[in-house]
Structure formats: C-alpha cells, structure tokens
Amino acid sequence: MGARGYFRLIAVSILVLTVGTAVLVLVLPPEHRSWTYLAIQLCAIAVILLLVILYRKTVKPLGTLSEGIDLLKEQDFSTRLRQVGQADADRIIELFNRMSRQLHEEEVRAQEQNHFLELLIAASPMGVLIMDIDGKISSANPAMCRFLNLTDIGEYKGLALDGSGLPLLQLMASVEPDSGRILQTDPLHIYRCTCSSFMDRGFPHPFYMVEPLTEELYEAEKRGYRKVIRIISHEVNNTMAGLTSALGAMEQSSAGSGDEDTASMLSILLSRIDRMSRFITEYASMARIPDPVCRPVEANTFLRRTAPFLESLKGRRQIAQILDLDDNAGEVSIDPVLMEQVLTNIVKNAVEAFPPDTPDTASGTAESVQPVPHSKPYLSRNQITIVSRPGYWCISDNGLPIPEEAARNLFTPFFSTKPDGKGIGLTVIHEILTRSGIRFSLATGPDGLTRFELFFR
C-alpha cells in the first residue's frame, strides 16, 4: 500500500471516529452535550489541519517521488518533477531532475554518435561485416554487399561464415580474432581482411573489415612493368634501327653484286629483326593505352557491326559464331574503338580454346533471341556465343576449359600457357574495362562453358 493509501485509511478512520463521537454526543445528557460537542468539533478541525499538513509534507512528496520512479521505469528522461515545498523532498526532486537531465543528454549524445557511426559505416569504401555474440552474420554495410555481389545481406543473416556458400565469407572464417590476412577469391579480387570485436551490453561482438587491394596491387604492378617496357622498348628499338639500316645496305650491295646467298641470309635477318621490333611494339602498347572516352551506344547495333570481323578471327577452324541478342538490350556506355579491341582479344582467346584439328558438324553465323543469358543452344557443334542482355554481355565457348594453373594467374601480366603467347591480351582487356568502369569475370562453369561476362553500369 502506497502513501496515498495510508492517508486514505487514516482519513476514513478519523471520519468514522468523528461520526461515532457525534452519535455518542446525542446519547449523553443535555447538560454535557455543549461542551462535549465543542471539544469534538475542535478535535475534528485539528485532525483535518493535521491531515492537510500530513498530505503536503508527506503524502504529496511521496506521490511525486513515486511518479519519478515510474518515469525511470519507462526510461523517460525528458520529463522533470516539480518541487513540493518540502525541504528534504525538494532536495531529492532536484537530484532526480539533475540525474534525468544528464541521462537525457547522454541518451541524445549516444543516439547522435550511433547515427554518425551508421552513416560513416554506410559511406565507408571498406566492407564492414558485423556478427552477433554467437558468431552469426548480423549486418553488413553497402560496400561489403558490393564485394559479395549482393543487394542486401538479409538472406544470409543468422548464418555462419563457413556455411554461407559465398567464397569471400568462407575465406573470412579462417581469419583469427584481432589479426588480419590477405584473401584472394579469384585472380580479379584480392582483399585485406581484419577481424576485431566491440563490447555491447557486456558481450563481445566480432566484426570484420574488408579492404579491396586488387586495384592497388594492379596499379603497383602496372607502374613496374610500364617502366620495364619503356626501357626495353627504347633500347631494343634504337639497336634494331641501326642494325636494320646497316643490314639493308648490305642486302642491296649483295644483291647488286650477284651474291644471292648473302642477300638471302641478310633478308632472313631483316625479317627476324622486323619480327622482334613488332614483338617489342606489342608489349609497349600496354603502356600507351589511351583513356576511354565512353558514350552511350546501342548494344545490339554495335555487336552486329563487329560480328563479321570477330567471325574472321576463327580462320579456317570450323567454329560457329552465335549472336544471342535481346531486342530490349538497350544502350551501354563504352568507348567503341577500345571495346572492339576488347572483344577481339576475348574472341581470339575463345578461338584458341579449340584444338586446330577439332572436327565440326556445322559452321556459320546464326542469330537468335534466348530469354536466359546462360542458355546452351547448338551445343552439338563447336561454337562461340555472344549474348547481349540489358546491362550485360557474355562471350562463351564450349572449347577446352581454363586450366587450373591459368585460372589462378588470369590477368597476370606476361603470363601465358600458350607456346607462342605473350601474356598481354588479358592485361589489355583488364586495363580497358577497369578504366571504363565495367565489371567483368572470366571462368569455366560447372557446365563446361567458359564465359567472359561484362556487367555495365
């Protein structure tokens, strides 16, 4: 029972006592009634005054303090209590108001800081993955979702990293707490991952910070090989120029004097020098790729215009080229000249995936419209399929799959598994597409098709 309940009990008891006394006065002899009645009235007035004082000095302060306790239970720190005119109670009320004001300021400050941290995490170029106390996925910022090629982490909430099925998350599961590692999901994606934790309600919550290193490492490599290429190109071309001039004069002199054997040998030497010069020039071209000038281009029109040249790359090999174009493919933002070079390198690599003596049941160019980007029409023959969908291109072939060693070193400068390969084709592709802001991937799928996919913004 609260203070107000006790006050009501006392008031009712006094009222019952007063009524009983009044009844007693009525049964007393007349000569005793006046003095007794007056005494009762005075006592009643005194009791009422005492009750008022009791209410103001005790019950009201206690009631006000009780309201303060209710506010604390509801965590309402913005409401203030009024003073009641009782010194001790007012001191407690003042203390309560000061505490509520401090708690309210701390609550507002915490909300502002949390909001700032949420905005900072959301805007961070580094991926942030927050786990719950059980080590399950709780939330992720947009950068992390982008690294995972997801629009939202929602479907993976509550899952363990190694049970998510995503390569990057599975690699992150091996990172030890309070440490970092370099993770590589494929040749195009390298990350630095750090695992740490923060305290929330007394429990540690692990979180991961993921920083992409692909472009940083690629730029460092590019600066290195550009410098080497320039030096080699300069020295070799200078030397070759002098040799070509001298050998050319000797060839003419030998031919004029009738020394055919010497002239023939000098002609072979000049041919080899010319081949060496072109070889160096091709490598030097990597250091001189112009910046792309991208503009909107109708995707299907561009591919139809480029298709005849791409088909000519197969030479005498019996390989069908299939154009699978969606009428709603729309426009893509590309540099047409550089994109032709990209498609040339991609299709050339696809052609070389077929052995030179592979038989074929049909040849030629066909055009069809398929609703699924990875459909497999005409697989009874050797084919290269060029697929166009809204914001998406795919060049696939059913030739030999990419070897495991090559898959680990794709887009590495100067790496090639071909006997006469120079290792610059994929490097040029990487350079052009990266500068153009086009995402891409190259892999052999479980169905045996090797796909080079381009994702336009």
HELIX and SHEET records of a PDB file:
HELIX    1   1 ALA A    3  VAL A   27  1                                  25    
HELIX    2   2 PRO A   30  LEU A   54  1                                  25    
HELIX    3   3 TYR A   55  VAL A   59  3                                   5    
HELIX    4   4 LYS A   60  LYS A   73  1                                  14    
HELIX    5   5 ALA A   87  ALA A  123  1                                  37    
HELIX    6   6 PRO A  142  PHE A  147  1                                   6    
HELIX    7   7 GLY A  154  TYR A  156  5                                   3    
HELIX    8   8 LEU A  161  GLY A  163  5                                   3    
HELIX    9   9 PRO A  167  MET A  172  1                                   6    
HELIX   10  10 THR A  214  SER A  257  1                                  44    
HELIX   11  11 GLU A  260  SER A  285  1                                  26    
HELIX   12  12 MET A  286  ARG A  288  5                                   3    
HELIX   13  13 ALA A  299  SER A  312  1                                  14    
HELIX   14  14 PRO A  336  GLU A  352  1                                  17    
HELIX   15  15 GLU A  404  ARG A  408  1                                   5    
HELIX   16  16 GLY A  425  ARG A  435  1                                  11    
SHEET    1   A 5 ILE A 137  ALA A 140  0                                        
SHEET    2   A 5 GLY A 127  MET A 131 -1                                        
SHEET    3   A 5 PHE A 203  PRO A 212 -1                                        
SHEET    4   A 5 HIS A 189  ASP A 200 -1                                        
SHEET    5   A 5 SER A 179  ASP A 186 -1                                        
SHEET    1   B 2 ARG A 295  GLU A 298  0                                        
SHEET    2   B 2 GLU A 331  ILE A 334 -1                                        
SHEET    1   C 6 THR A 365  SER A 368  0                                        
SHEET    2   C 6 ALA A 320  LEU A 325  1                                        
SHEET    3   C 6 GLN A 383  ARG A 389  1                                        
SHEET    4   C 6 TYR A 392  ASP A 397 -1                                        
SHEET    5   C 6 THR A 450  PHE A 455 -1                                        
SHEET    6   C 6 ARG A 439  THR A 444 -1                                        
END                                                                             
